[in-house]
Amino acid sequence: MKIHVHSMSDLLSKIEAVAEQQEAKHVSRIAVRFGKNSFISPEKFRDHFSEISVGSVAEGARLSLQFVETIDDPEVSDILLVGVDLN
């Protein structure tokens, strides 16, 4: 899975769509990859995600965050949803 994310609400919508497709009641883990020039840092992402996920299938999900620091990465400005573990 490699889904480009354009905002935090976009991310949550995509997570909820994956859960709905699989008829899951809860998301247990979310894996996200950050390019060096992405719009939010992993630290800010963690804080903001815990706020926006309240009441969703992703509330309380464990976050697995990977920050890629190489400038020559073709996805240097991107945030990618790379995994969703469901219950």
ChimeraX commands (.cxc) that place a marker at each C-alpha (Angstrom):
marker #1 position 0.00,0.00,0.00 radius 0.5
marker #1 position 1.29,3.42,-0.90 radius 0.5
marker #1 position -1.34,6.18,-0.75 radius 0.5
marker #1 position -0.42,9.85,-1.08 radius 0.5
marker #1 position -1.87,12.08,1.63 radius 0.5
marker #1 position -2.64,15.76,1.08 radius 0.5
marker #1 position -3.89,16.76,4.54 radius 0.5
marker #1 position -4.72,15.25,7.90 radius 0.5
marker #1 position -8.42,15.04,7.05 radius 0.5
marker #1 position -7.50,13.37,3.75 radius 0.5
marker #1 position -5.45,10.80,5.68 radius 0.5
marker #1 position -8.31,10.04,8.05 radius 0.5
marker #1 position -10.73,9.68,5.13 radius 0.5
marker #1 position -8.41,7.21,3.43 radius 0.5
marker #1 position -7.93,5.19,6.63 radius 0.5
marker #1 position -11.70,5.04,7.15 radius 0.5
marker #1 position -12.19,3.93,3.52 radius 0.5
marker #1 position -9.71,1.06,3.99 radius 0.5
marker #1 position -11.47,0.00,7.21 radius 0.5
marker #1 position -14.88,0.17,5.55 radius 0.5
marker #1 position -13.72,-1.90,2.56 radius 0.5
marker #1 position -12.50,-4.61,4.92 radius 0.5
marker #1 position -15.53,-4.29,7.23 radius 0.5
marker #1 position -13.23,-3.56,10.17 radius 0.5
marker #1 position -14.48,-2.03,13.40 radius 0.5
marker #1 position -11.14,-0.60,14.49 radius 0.5
marker #1 position -7.71,0.32,13.17 radius 0.5
marker #1 position -4.95,-0.96,15.46 radius 0.5
marker #1 position -1.89,0.47,13.67 radius 0.5
marker #1 position -1.16,3.04,10.99 radius 0.5
marker #1 position 2.17,3.26,9.15 radius 0.5
marker #1 position 3.06,6.61,7.60 radius 0.5
marker #1 position 6.16,7.66,5.66 radius 0.5
marker #1 position 7.29,11.31,5.65 radius 0.5
marker #1 position 9.54,12.85,3.03 radius 0.5
marker #1 position 12.10,15.41,4.18 radius 0.5
marker #1 position 10.06,18.34,2.80 radius 0.5
marker #1 position 6.59,17.10,3.76 radius 0.5
marker #1 position 4.03,19.56,5.11 radius 0.5
marker #1 position 4.17,18.36,8.74 radius 0.5
marker #1 position 6.79,16.84,11.03 radius 0.5
marker #1 position 6.25,13.39,12.55 radius 0.5
marker #1 position 6.01,15.00,16.02 radius 0.5
marker #1 position 3.28,17.43,14.98 radius 0.5
marker #1 position 1.61,14.65,13.03 radius 0.5
marker #1 position 1.39,12.46,16.15 radius 0.5
marker #1 position -0.22,15.29,18.18 radius 0.5
marker #1 position -2.66,16.32,15.46 radius 0.5
marker #1 position -3.63,12.75,14.57 radius 0.5
marker #1 position -4.60,11.96,18.16 radius 0.5
marker #1 position -6.95,14.99,18.07 radius 0.5
marker #1 position -8.62,14.37,14.69 radius 0.5
marker #1 position -9.04,10.61,15.16 radius 0.5
marker #1 position -11.27,10.93,18.25 radius 0.5
marker #1 position -14.53,9.11,17.56 radius 0.5
marker #1 position -13.22,7.44,14.38 radius 0.5
marker #1 position -12.18,3.85,13.68 radius 0.5
marker #1 position -8.58,5.07,14.05 radius 0.5
marker #1 position -8.92,6.45,17.57 radius 0.5
marker #1 position -6.15,5.02,19.74 radius 0.5
marker #1 position -4.34,3.41,16.81 radius 0.5
marker #1 position -0.61,2.89,17.26 radius 0.5
marker #1 position 1.42,5.05,14.89 radius 0.5
marker #1 position 4.44,3.71,13.06 radius 0.5
marker #1 position 6.16,6.77,11.59 radius 0.5
marker #1 position 9.13,6.74,9.21 radius 0.5
marker #1 position 10.94,9.96,8.33 radius 0.5
marker #1 position 13.08,9.81,5.18 radius 0.5
marker #1 position 15.80,12.46,5.23 radius 0.5
marker #1 position 17.34,12.08,1.79 radius 0.5
marker #1 position 16.78,15.07,-0.45 radius 0.5
marker #1 position 17.07,13.00,-3.65 radius 0.5
marker #1 position 14.07,10.83,-2.70 radius 0.5
marker #1 position 11.44,11.18,-5.46 radius 0.5
marker #1 position 8.80,11.56,-2.74 radius 0.5
marker #1 position 10.74,14.21,-0.78 radius 0.5
marker #1 position 7.65,16.41,-0.27 radius 0.5
marker #1 position 5.14,13.61,0.25 radius 0.5
marker #1 position 3.39,11.93,3.11 radius 0.5
marker #1 position 2.39,8.37,2.31 radius 0.5
marker #1 position 0.02,6.04,4.09 radius 0.5
marker #1 position 1.94,2.78,3.77 radius 0.5
marker #1 position 0.04,0.45,6.07 radius 0.5
marker #1 position -3.17,0.01,8.03 radius 0.5
marker #1 position -3.65,-2.88,10.46 radius 0.5
marker #1 position -7.30,-3.65,11.17 radius 0.5
marker #1 position -9.30,-5.38,13.90 radius 0.5
marker link #1:1,2 radius 0.2
marker link #1:2,3 radius 0.2
marker link #1:3,4 radius 0.2
marker link #1:4,5 radius 0.2
marker link #1:5,6 radius 0.2
marker link #1:6,7 radius 0.2
marker link #1:7,8 radius 0.2
marker link #1:8,9 radius 0.2
marker link #1:9,10 radius 0.2
marker link #1:10,11 radius 0.2
marker link #1:11,12 radius 0.2
marker link #1:12,13 radius 0.2
marker link #1:13,14 radius 0.2
marker link #1:14,15 radius 0.2
marker link #1:15,16 radius 0.2
marker link #1:16,17 radius 0.2
marker link #1:17,18 radius 0.2
marker link #1:18,19 radius 0.2
marker link #1:19,20 radius 0.2
marker link #1:20,21 radius 0.2
marker link #1:21,22 radius 0.2
marker link #1:22,23 radius 0.2
marker link #1:23,24 radius 0.2
marker link #1:24,25 radius 0.2
marker link #1:25,26 radius 0.2
marker link #1:26,27 radius 0.2
marker link #1:27,28 radius 0.2
marker link #1:28,29 radius 0.2
marker link #1:29,30 radius 0.2
marker link #1:30,31 radius 0.2
marker link #1:31,32 radius 0.2
marker link #1:32,33 radius 0.2
marker link #1:33,34 radius 0.2
marker link #1:34,35 radius 0.2
marker link #1:35,36 radius 0.2
marker link #1:36,37 radius 0.2
marker link #1:37,38 radius 0.2
marker link #1:38,39 radius 0.2
marker link #1:39,40 radius 0.2
marker link #1:40,41 radius 0.2
marker link #1:41,42 radius 0.2
marker link #1:42,43 radius 0.2
marker link #1:43,44 radius 0.2
marker link #1:44,45 radius 0.2
marker link #1:45,46 radius 0.2
marker link #1:46,47 radius 0.2
marker link #1:47,48 radius 0.2
marker link #1:48,49 radius 0.2
marker link #1:49,50 radius 0.2
marker link #1:50,51 radius 0.2
marker link #1:51,52 radius 0.2
marker link #1:52,53 radius 0.2
marker link #1:53,54 radius 0.2
marker link #1:54,55 radius 0.2
marker link #1:55,56 radius 0.2
marker link #1:56,57 radius 0.2
marker link #1:57,58 radius 0.2
marker link #1:58,59 radius 0.2
marker link #1:59,60 radius 0.2
marker link #1:60,61 radius 0.2
marker link #1:61,62 radius 0.2
marker link #1:62,63 radius 0.2
marker link #1:63,64 radius 0.2
marker link #1:64,65 radius 0.2
marker link #1:65,66 radius 0.2
marker link #1:66,67 radius 0.2
marker link #1:67,68 radius 0.2
marker link #1:68,69 radius 0.2
marker link #1:69,70 radius 0.2
marker link #1:70,71 radius 0.2
marker link #1:71,72 radius 0.2
marker link #1:72,73 radius 0.2
marker link #1:73,74 radius 0.2
marker link #1:74,75 radius 0.2
marker link #1:75,76 radius 0.2
marker link #1:76,77 radius 0.2
marker link #1:77,78 radius 0.2
marker link #1:78,79 radius 0.2
marker link #1:79,80 radius 0.2
marker link #1:80,81 radius 0.2
marker link #1:81,82 radius 0.2
marker link #1:82,83 radius 0.2
marker link #1:83,84 radius 0.2
marker link #1:84,85 radius 0.2
marker link #1:85,86 radius 0.2
marker link #1:86,87 radius 0.2
view
